[in-house]
Amino acid sequence: MLRYIYADQLSNHTRLADTMFKDRATQFSERLGWDVTVNEDGHERDQYDDQNPLYIIWEKPDGTHGGSLRLLPTTGDTMLSDHFLHLTDGVRLQSPFIWECTRFCLAPGADAKVSSALMLGVLETGLNACLTHVAGVFDARMIRVYARVGWGPTVLGTDGEGREAISAGLWPCEIDYRPRLLSKAGVTSEVSAYWYDRSFGTPTGTGAEAVA
């Protein structure tokens, strides 16, 4: 199931948070070899985790992390503006209607549908927060994920070639993509709306009537 959890609420989900940050260390530090910080608890964390991001997390039946990502408004500090400004020709993306998505992580052995569910969660958030786009920086390995899910970005700029290439992109938050993501994730409209409503306590406006 999907959970939408702000950083200041993670203390209510200790097992889920612990396994999420450990899986991030496994993916980004051990497997991909990124220059990231892993603390004494085996958690991969950075300064953006201290800015109360919204985490979208796939929780497995045993309460552990199956996959996750985080969202931050571009009106504050973002990885794109702080570290990858060259990908947008020096133009800062700053808008209350654009949020940044980072740290897309899958637990070892995660089902392919988890990627789709996470992307569905991003779209649900975008639709309910009245966003126009979600921004992100991605490497070449993610292109297959976006192609499989069926919700790809408009590329703003790319640095490098082949497997070493990194790009910045914008994903449109448009309801037309929702049926496709629901199908790819194997989730009904009602279930996806329930997951979101359970976290925020308000009707999503993206239930079955919205896609009829």
C-alpha positions in Angstrom: 0.0 0.0 0.0 1.0 3.6 -0.5 1.6 5.9 2.4 2.0 9.7 2.2 4.1 10.8 5.2 5.8 14.1 6.0 9.2 13.9 7.6 7.9 15.2 10.9 5.5 12.3 11.0 8.1 9.6 10.4 8.5 9.0 14.2 5.1 7.4 14.0 6.3 4.9 11.5 9.7 3.9 12.9 10.1 0.5 11.1 9.0 1.9 7.8 11.4 4.9 8.1 14.3 2.8 9.3 14.1 0.4 6.4 13.5 3.2 3.9 16.7 5.0 4.8 18.6 1.7 4.9 17.3 0.8 1.4 18.4 4.2 0.2 21.9 3.5 1.5 21.9 0.1 -0.3 20.7 1.6 -3.6 22.6 4.9 -3.8 25.8 4.2 -1.9 26.4 0.5 -2.3 24.9 -0.4 -5.7 25.1 2.9 -7.6 28.2 4.2 -5.9 26.9 7.8 -5.5 28.8 10.1 -3.2 26.2 10.2 -0.5 26.3 10.2 3.3 25.5 7.1 5.3 25.3 7.6 9.1 26.1 5.2 11.9 22.6 3.8 11.7 23.1 2.7 8.1 20.8 5.5 6.9 21.3 7.5 3.7 20.2 11.0 4.5 20.9 14.5 3.3 20.0 18.1 4.1 16.8 17.9 2.1 15.5 15.3 4.5 15.6 18.0 7.1 13.3 20.3 5.2 10.1 18.3 6.1 9.6 16.7 2.6 6.6 14.7 1.7 7.6 11.0 1.4 5.5 8.7 -0.8 6.3 5.2 0.4 5.2 1.7 -0.6 4.7 -0.2 2.6 5.0 -4.0 2.4 2.6 -6.3 4.3 5.2 -6.7 7.1 5.5 -3.0 7.6 8.8 -2.5 5.9 9.8 -0.3 3.0 9.2 -1.5 -0.6 10.0 1.7 -2.4 9.8 5.5 -2.0 10.6 9.0 -3.2 10.3 12.5 -1.7 8.7 15.7 -2.8 9.7 19.3 -2.0 8.2 22.6 -3.2 10.6 24.4 -5.6 10.0 27.7 -3.7 12.6 26.5 -1.3 16.0 24.7 -1.6 16.0 21.9 -4.1 18.7 19.6 -5.5 17.9 20.9 -9.0 18.7 24.5 -8.1 21.5 23.7 -5.7 23.5 21.1 -7.6 22.1 20.7 -11.2 21.5 24.3 -12.3 23.6 23.6 -15.4 20.9 21.3 -16.7 18.5 24.1 -17.0 20.9 26.7 -18.4 21.2 28.4 -15.1 17.4 29.1 -14.9 16.0 28.3 -11.4 12.7 26.5 -11.4 10.8 28.2 -8.6 7.1 28.1 -8.5 4.4 27.1 -6.0 2.9 25.0 -8.7 6.1 22.9 -9.3 7.5 20.5 -6.8 10.7 18.5 -7.0 10.9 14.7 -6.8 14.1 13.1 -5.6 15.5 9.9 -4.1 13.4 7.4 -6.1 14.3 4.2 -4.4 13.2 0.6 -4.7 13.8 -2.1 -2.1 15.9 -5.1 -3.2 13.6 -7.5 -5.1 10.7 -5.0 -5.4 8.0 -5.9 -7.9 7.9 -3.8 -11.0 4.4 -2.5 -10.0 6.0 -0.6 -7.1 7.6 1.9 -9.5 4.2 2.4 -11.1 2.5 2.9 -7.7 5.1 5.4 -6.7 4.6 7.4 -9.9 0.8 7.2 -9.3 1.4 8.6 -5.9 3.3 11.6 -7.4 0.4 12.2 -9.8 -2.2 12.0 -7.1 -0.3 14.5 -5.1 0.2 16.8 -8.0 -3.5 16.7 -8.9 -4.6 17.3 -5.3 -2.1 20.1 -4.7 -3.1 21.8 -8.0 0.5 21.5 -9.3 1.2 22.0 -13.0 4.4 19.9 -13.0 6.8 17.8 -11.0 10.5 18.4 -11.6 13.3 16.0 -11.2 16.9 15.0 -12.1 17.3 11.4 -13.4 20.0 9.2 -14.9 19.9 7.0 -17.9 18.7 3.9 -16.0 15.4 5.6 -15.1 14.4 6.1 -18.8 13.2 2.5 -18.9 11.2 3.0 -15.8 9.3 6.0 -17.1 8.8 4.3 -20.5 7.3 1.2 -18.8 5.1 3.3 -16.6 3.9 5.5 -19.4 4.4 8.9 -17.8 7.6 10.4 -19.0 9.2 13.9 -18.6 9.9 16.7 -21.0 13.7 16.9 -20.9 15.0 20.3 -20.1 18.7 19.5 -20.4 21.2 16.6 -20.4 24.8 16.3 -19.4 26.9 13.3 -20.4 26.2 10.4 -22.8 25.0 6.9 -22.6 24.7 5.3 -19.2 26.5 8.2 -17.6 24.0 10.8 -18.8 21.9 12.8 -16.3 19.0 14.9 -17.3 16.5 17.3 -15.8 12.8 17.0 -16.7 9.3 18.1 -16.0 6.3 15.8 -15.6 2.9 17.3 -16.4 0.4 16.8 -13.7 -2.6 16.0 -15.9 -5.5 13.7 -15.0 -5.3 12.1 -18.4 -2.3 10.1 -17.2 -4.1 8.7 -14.2 -6.0 5.7 -15.8 -2.7 4.6 -17.3 -0.8 4.7 -14.0 -3.7 3.0 -12.2 -3.5 0.2 -14.7 0.3 -0.2 -14.6 0.2 -0.2 -10.8 -2.7 -2.7 -10.7 -4.7 -0.4 -8.4 -8.3 0.7 -8.7 -9.2 4.4 -8.7 -11.1 3.9 -5.4 -8.1 2.2 -3.6 -5.7 4.9 -4.8 -8.1 7.7 -3.6 -8.5 5.9 -0.3 -4.7 5.7 0.3 -4.4 9.5 -0.3 -7.5 10.3 1.8 -6.3 8.2 4.7 -3.1 10.2 4.8 -4.6 13.7 4.5 -8.2 13.3 5.6 -9.8 15.1 2.6 -11.5 13.9 -0.5 -9.1 13.7 -3.4 -11.4 14.6 -6.2 -9.6 11.9 -8.3 -11.9 9.0 -7.6 -13.9 7.0 -10.1 -16.1 9.9 -10.9 -13.1 12.0 -12.0 -11.9 9.5 -14.6 -15.3 8.4 -15.9 
